[in-house]
Amino acid sequence: MRTYEMMVIHRPDMAEDDVRSRVKGLEETLTGRGATVAETDFWGKRRFAYEIDHLTEGYYTVLTFDADSPVIDDLDRTMSLADEVVRHKIIRPEAH
């Protein structure tokens, strides 16, 4: 298993409680696939540096977790298809 960090930006028109429940569901999905979630850092609603898909702000969350690469592939596909996710990025911190 390797350590990964994922930043997720959820749509600003969602309620904060809905965003937190989506993040909790994401954590449960990861642990269900054998990953270990080390930390979840909810930043709240922040303004973007530039407009993304006609949006100027979104809810930021950073998750740190240990997982195998097949889990990362599934997670990336799931985040790409989720309508409530504006952007996401998965990195390996030790590689950077």
C-alpha positions, -999 to +999 in steps of 0.1 A: +000+000+000+011+036-007+001+069+008-021+092-013-036+126-009-068+136-027-083+171-029-119+172-038-139+204-047-177+200-043-202+223-059-210+255-039-248+251-043-248+221-021-255+225+017-225+220+039-241+190+057-246+173+023-210+179+014-198+164+047-221+134+043-206+128+007-171+130+022-181+105+049-195+082+022-162+086+004-143+075+035-166+045+039-161+035+003-123+037+007-123+016+039-146-009+023-121-013-005-093-020+020-078+015+022-069+032+055-080+068+059-054+086+080-069+122+079-097+142+065-094+179+064-125+199+055-116+234+045-151+246+038-162+270+011-134+289-007-132+312-037-114+299-067-084+317-082-102+315-116-136+305-128-142+267-133-173+257-152-189+291-145-184+286-108-163+310-086-163+290-053-166+254-039-162+232-008-126+219-005-117+187+013-083+170+015-081+133+024-049+114+032-051+076+030-032+044+023-044+023-006-035-001-035-034+012-071-066-006-082-085+014-056-070+046-069-082+038-105-118+031-093-117+063-071-105+085-100-133+071-123-160+076-096-149+112-089-148+120-126-184+108-130-198+125-099-220+155-108-214+172-074-176+172-078-162+202-096-126+190-096-104+163-079-068+155-078-050+124-064-012+126-057+014+105-039+030+130-015+063+112-012+067+113-050+065+151-050 
